[in-house]
Amino acid sequence: MYFENMAAVWHMEGHGVFVWSAYGITFMVIGLMLALPLLRGRRLARAIHADERRRAAAVTPGGASNASDT
């Protein structure tokens, strides 16, 4: 193996700070690219359901609407 122990892997002959920070930033960006669309989709779904509930509540039992549809 190239490294003799785990400390040598972490240090990488002085380049470890740059290598491990690059890995960290990469995984953080990939995580955000996966998480943010999921969170936005959930927020959109909640907004759609709330709008549907508001529209359903605005309709009277006879089928007429209480609010104007604009």
N, C-alpha and C positions, 0 to 999 in steps of 0.2 A: 504494500500500500504506500501511497505517496507521503502521507503524514504518519508520524510515529505515535501521536496521542491526540486526544480531543482538544487539548489546549493549542496544539499546532494547527488543527483544523480551524479553530476560532480565530487565531492570529494570522494565519496564512502569510507568514514572512512579512508582516507589516501592511498587507493589503486587505486584511480581514474586515476592517471598518467599511471600506468601499464595497467589497463583495457582498457582505451581509446586509448592508443598508440598501443596496440595489435589489437584492432578493426581497427584503421587507417592503420596499416601495412597490415593487412589481406585484406582490401578493395583495397589498392593500388596494391597489388600483383594480386588480381583477375582482377582488371582493366587492368593491364599490360598484363595478360594472354589473355584477350579478345582483346585488342587493337593491340598488336604487330603482331599477325598473320594476322589481317585485313590489316595493313599497309604493311606488306611484300607481301601479295597477290596483293595489288594494284600496288606495285612496280614491281612485276613479270609480271603482266598483261601489264603494260606500256612497259616493256622491250620486251615482246613478240610482241606487236603491232609495236614497233619501228623496230624490226628485220624483221617482215613481210613487212613493208614499204620499208626497205632497200633492201630486196630480190626482191620485186616487181619492184623497180626502177632499179635494175641491169639487169633485163630481157629486151631485145630489143623487138620491136613490132613483129619481125619475129619469135619469140620464142627462139632465141639463147640467151645465157647468155654472158654478158660482162666479168664477173669474173669467175674464175675457182671454181667449187664446190668441196671443200675439206672437 
